[in-house]
Amino acid sequence: MRKSIGLWLIVVAVIAGGIWTVLYRGHSLAGSTPQRLSQVTIAQAANTLLYLPLYVALDEGYLQKNGIDAQIITSGGDSQAFAALASGQVQFAQGDPTFVAISHSRGGPGIVIASVLDRVAFWGVTFDKNISPFTNPQQFRGMNVVTYPDPNTAYVVQKDLDQRASLVLGKDTAITQAAFGTELGPIQNGTAQIAVSIEPTVANAVQQGAHIVFSYANAWGPFALTGLMTTETYASQNPDVVQGMVDAYEEALQYIRQNPQGAVAVGERNFPEVNKTVIVQAINRLVSENVFPQHAVMSQQSWDAALQLREQIGDLPPGNYDSLNDQAYGLAAMQTAK
């Protein structure tokens, strides 16, 4: 009798063990959070709502899903973020992607693996009710426009639009340079007519009675304003982690477009000091004007436009920098296969 009971217990244990193994394997193969996560640090140029794709990737678990445990540090600028990457302090940097081309022109490292912002994310706002919205830059004639200081992209873009419209700076139009966060001051005190600003400052100004008169995002078109970068050495040694980062950003971009309420919730969690209405309007504008790209893989048109501007202002010598973007590293195939 005891032998029968003992044999039966062994059989039950074997069956239970088999069931547990099948369930465990099924759980692992189903693509849930991997058991071991690769720890990485991402240096972001700034803590801004414009970087929502990164915060969605983190908050909604897309980074963990793709095997990544990410820590975010704020470096305080594009050059500082890239410097942290180039020096090996971090594995990834988020900021101006043209820094990889500038780096290579000086013998340094860097590649772009994903697009974060695909337009110049600036809008012209005014409190002057006599100024109506316009699309032709010739209508900047006779106006004083506030931008961030040269060589910030806002200043360069405004200057280039003036030149395209055959407007002589200092004669037909003027640019007032203001520090970040103070750009609305000159239009509030009447010393300038239009201020170039970013979200959520734009949406907040609208709440205060301003209106948008010019979209630089629409006027300029595809432009690689912000990208996710790493080094060639890290990419070659950690291809799965790099691909996982791209996958996470792709999923985050799709989430923002398909789940606007969820995207707003992420914005609220990361920027509790900003009014929800402002966040809603800001995100809607960033999506509708394609500032947030359709996909994580950067388009050649956007890459070329950003490099052309850098060459034009003398920051980058002319050359072929196509080998430095994500498509050159075979990351585009992942996106089209999704």
N, C-alpha and C positions, 0 to 999 in steps of 0.2 A: 504493500500500500504506500509506504514511504517512498519507495523507488518510483512508483507511478506519479506521485505528487511532484517529486523532484524533477522527473523528466518533463512533466507538463509545465513546470515553472521555467525550465530552460527554453522550451519551445516558445512560450509566451515572450520571454526576454528577447529571443532572436527575432521574432516577428515585430515586436515593439521597436527594437533597434533598427530593423529594416525600414519601418515606416518613418522613424525619425530621420534616417539618412535621406530618404526620398524627399521628405518635406524640407529638410535643410538645404538639399541640393536645389530643389525647386525654388526655394526662397533666394538662393544666391544667383541662380541663372535667370531669375525674373528681372534682374537689373536694379534691385533695390540698393540702398546705400552700401558701398563696398566696406569690408571689414577693416581695411587699413587705408587711411587717407593720407595723401601727400600734402605735407605742410608747405605753404608758400606765403610770401608777403608781397602785397601789391602796393606800390607807392602811387597814390593819386595826386594829381597836380593841385587839386582843391577839393573841398567838401561842398558840392553844389548839386542842385536838383538836376542839372544837365547830365550828371553821371548816374542817373536813375538805372540804366541797364545793369551796372555793377551792383547796385544795392538790391535790385530784384534778384539777380543771380545768387546773391548771398542770402537774402531774407527768405526767398522761396525755395531754398535748398538745391538749386541747380548745380552749384559748385560741389556740394557734398555728393549729390547724385552721380557726378562725374569723377568722384574719387579725390576731391580737393578740399582741404581744410585751409581756408584763406584768412589771413590777417590783413587789414587795410591800415595804412599809415598815410597821413596827409603831409605832403612835402612842402607846400606853399608856393608852387609854381611849376611850369612845364620843365624848365631847365633843371630845377632841383630834383624832380621826379626822375628825369632821364639820368641825371648824375648818379642817383642812388642805384639805378639799374646797371649803368656802365661800370660802376665801381664794385658790383657784386653784393651790395648791401641787401638788395631785394631781387626776387626772381622775375617780377613783372612790373611795368610802369604804365600808367594811364595818363595820357596827355597829348601834346602836339606830336603827331606821327612823323612830321618832317624832320624831327630831331635825329631819327635814324639815318636819314640821308646826309644831314649835316655832319653827323658823327663819322660816317664812312668817308666823307670827303676829307676828313682829317685823320683817317687811319683808325677810327674807332669801331666799336661793335654796334649791333642793333638790328632787329627786324620787326616789322609790324605783323601781328597775327590776327587782328580783328578790328573792325570799325565800330566806333562808339557814337560819334556824331558825324553825319554825312552832309551837313550844310553849315555855312557860317551862321551861327545861332544868335544873330543880332536883329533887333527891330528898332526903327526910328519912332520915338514917341514925342508928343507935344501936349502942352496944356492950352495952346492957341487954337481956339475953335475956328478961326479963319483959315487954317491950313487943312486942306482936304487930303485924303489918302491919294498917293500917286505911285506910278511904277517907272516913269521915265526919270532917270537921274538928272536930266537937264533942269528939273524943277527944284534942284538944290540951289539954283541961281538966286543970289541975294540973301541966302540964309547962312546963319552961323550954326554949325553942327558940333555937338559935344561928343567926343570919343575918348576911349582910354588912351593913355600916352603912347606915342611912337616908341618902339616898333610893334606894339600890340596889333593883332590882326584887325581889330575894329578900326584903328587909325589907317592902316594900310588899305583896307577894303574901301573906306570912304574916300581916301585920296585917289585910288584907282578909278572909282566910279566917277569922280569929278573929272579926271583926265579923259575917260571914255566919252563924257558929255561935252568935252572941249571947254570945260570951266577952269579958269585960271585961279588957283588957290591964292588967296590974299587980295584978289581983285573981284572976281565974280562970286566967290563964295569963301567961307572961312571955316576953320576947324579950331575948336577950343578943346584942349586936352585936360582931362580931369581924372583924378585917381579913382580906382575901382570903388564903387559905393557912393561916390559923390557926383556922379554924372547927371543926376536930375536937378542939382542945385541951380546951374545956370539957366535952365528953362523955367524953373520956378520963380527966379528973381527977374526974368525978362531979358537977360543979357545974351541969350541964345534962343533959337526957335525950336530946334530938334535935338534930342539926345539919343545916342546909340546905346542900347542896353541889352541885357540878357534876361532870361527867366530865372527866378520868379519876380525879379524887379519890374519887368514889363507889366505882368498881370497885376502886380501890386499898384503900379502907377495908374493903370486903368481903373482900378477900384477907387483911386483918389481923384478921378476926374480927367485923367489924361486919355488920349486916344492914339492908336497906332496909325502912322501915316506912310510908313515904308517898311517893306520886308526885305532885308538883305539876304535872307535864306532863299527867297524866290528869285531875287534879282541875280544872285550869283550862281545858283544851281548847285549841282553835286560838287562837294568840296570836302576833303578829308580833314576835318577840324580836330577830331580827337580819335585816338586809336589806342589799342592795347599792344604793348611792346614787350619783347624779351630779347635775349641775346642768342646768337647762333650756337654758342657752346651749350647753353642750357637747353635749347630746342633739340639739339642732336643727342644730348644725354638723357633727356626726359620727354620723348615724343608723345607718350600717352598723356602726360600732364598738360602739355601744350594743346593737344587736341581736345582734352577735357575742358580747358578754359574756353576754347572756341565754341565747343558744344554748349557750355553753360551760358555764354553770351547770346548764342543763337536762340536758345530757349527763352532767355529773359526778354529779348526783343519781341519774340512772338507773343509772350505773355502780356507785355505792355499793350500791344495792339488788340489782342483778343479778350483781355480782361482789364478794361480801363479802371473799373472800381478797385480791383486788386492793386493795380499800379498806383492809384491815388493813396491807398492804404499804406503801401510801402513808403511813398513820399511823406505821408503824415508821420510815420514812425521815425523816419530819419531826420525830418525837419519839423518837429512839433511846434516851433516858434512861428511857423508860417500858416496863415489862415487857410482852411481847407478849400474855400472858393478860389483862392489864388492858385493853389496847387492844381486844382481841377482845370482851370483855364490854361495854366502854363503847360501841363502835360498834353492837353488837347491840341494846343498850338504846335508843340514839339512833334507830335505825331502827324497832324494834318499837313504840316509843311515839310514832312520827311526829314526833319533834323535827326530824329532817331532813324537809323537806316532800316531798310526792309529786311536785310540779312546781315550777319556778322562779317561775312567776307567783303572786303573793301573793293569797290569797283575801280577799274583802271582809270575811268574818267575822273573820279574823285581824287585819286592819287596824283594824277597828272596835273590837275588844277592847283592842288596845294603846293606841289613842287615848283610849278611855273611861277606862282606868286613869290615864293622864297627866292627863286633865281632873279626875279624882276627887282626885288629890293636889295639884292646883293648878299643875302645870307648864305646862298648856296651856289657853287659854281655849276655851270651847265654840265650835264652828264646823263648817263642811263642808270637809273636807280630802280629799275623794275624788279631786280632780283631781291629786293628788300621787303616786298610786301607779301601778304598771306598766300596769294595765288601761286607764287613761285615755290612755296613750301608744301603744295599739295593739299592745302586745307579746304579749298573750294569744293573738292569732291564730297567731303562729309556733308556740306550744306545741301547740295543738290540731291543727295541720297536720302535726306530726311523726309 
